Amino acid sequence: MPLPLSSSYQCSKSGWINEELLLVWLQYFGAFCKPDPKNPVLLVLDNHSSQIALELYDVCLQNGMIMLSLPPHTSHRMQPLDDAFYPPLKKTYHKTRRRWIVNHPHEKLSPDELSGLFNITFMKVATVEKAVNGFRKTGIFPTDSDPSL
């Protein structure tokens, strides 16, 4: 199963995010979303140590990305997608992966195949409604007076 078009795969030796990977992701995200200072995007971050490098803030500032870092040890209550989005994503991904394992016994799941399975899962689960509900539950919402939000 190939990677979705225009996707990118990066991994650190530890498997955890670090400053270098976050910088690569910010550049990729910026090229994809095309934010600018007149049309910014908000990035809600969990205050991980990888997110505090000055270079990252400079990239965000220059490219219209506003970084909102949640206070330490509060992300379990404040992360908008933790309750509304990640649980169904994890559950659906595990089902999709189990189905792949049953259909491909004794085969190793490659990064390309893993990305493809994740893409299938994400497309099934990701909805605007789930995202909006997650933000609403945590109290993070735009101050725009548009009642359709």
N, C-alpha and C positions, 0 to 999 in steps of 0.2 A: 504494500500500500504506500504510494508515494506521499511526500510532504505536500500539503496544500500549496497552491501557487503563492508566491511572494512571502512564504513563511521563512523563518530563520531559526536555526537550532544552535544554542550555545550551552555549554555546561562547564562549571568550574571543576577542579580536581576533587574538591570536597563534596560537590553536589549542591552546595548552598550558594546563594547569591553573594556577590562581592561587589566592590566599587567598580571594577573593570567591566563586569557583566552588566551592571546597572547602567553604566555609561553607554555601552553598546545598545542596550535596550532603549534608552532614552533617544538615542540617535535614530534607531529603527522606528520607534513610535512617532517621533517628530516627522520623519519622512512620510509615514503612513497617514497620520492625522492632519499634518500641515497646519499646526497652530501658529499663531503669531501674536505679538503683544496686543494687537487690536481685536483679536479673536482667540483668546486664551483657552486652555483646557486645565482642569483641576485634576491633580494626581493626589489621591489619598494614600498616605504611606503609614507604615506601622512602627516607625521610629527605630528600625533596625540599624545597627552600626554601619552597615554598608551604604546608608543613605545620607551620611553627614559630610561628605567630601565637598569642599568648596567648588571644585570643578563641575560637579553635578548641578549645584545651584546656579553656577554661571551658565551652563548649557540650557537649563530650564528658563532662566531669566531672559536670555537672548532669544529664545524660541517660543515664548508665550506659553510656557508650562508653569503653572502655579503649584508648588509643593505644599500640601497640608499634612503635617506630621502629627499623628495622634499621640497623646501623652503615653509614656511608658506604662506597661502593664494594664492598659485599658482596651486594647484592641479586641479582646473577647466580647466587650460590650459595645464598642464603637465602630468596628469595621462593618461597613454597610453590606458587604456581600457574604460575611461569615454565616449568617443565619439564613438568608433568602436564596443564596445562589450556590455556595460551595457544597452544602450537604447533598442537594440533588445532583450536582455535577459529579461528586465523588461516587455516589451510588450508581449513577448511570455509567460512569467510566469503568467501575469495577465489573458491572454486568457485561459491558462491551468487551473488556479485556478477557474475562472468563470465557466468553463465547469464542474469542480468537484462539485462546489456549486449547479449548476443546477441539476446534477445527484444525489446529496446527500442532498436534502432539509432538513432543521432542524437538520443537523448533525454538530458537531463541528470538525473543522480541527485539528487533533492531530499533535504533532511534527513529528511523524513517517510519517504520510501522507504528511505533508508539505515537508519534506525532499524528499520523493518519487516524489512529483510533481516537486520539484526543479530539481531533478536528470533528469527527463524526459525533462524538459525545457533546462537544461544545455546541454544535449546530442544533442538536436536539434540545438542549437545556437552556441556552442563553436566550432570554427574552428581555425586552425593555421593561416589562411589568415586574419581573423579578428584581431587576436593578433598582427601579424606582421604589419598590417596597422595602428593599434593604436600606436605602438611604432614608426613607421616611421613618422606618423603625428606629434608626439611630439619631434622628433629628438633624441630619445633614441634608439640607435641601437648598435650592437656589432662592434668592429673595425676589426673583422676577415675579411680577404681579400677574403673569399669564396663568389663568385658572386651569389650563389644560395640563399643567405640570403635576 
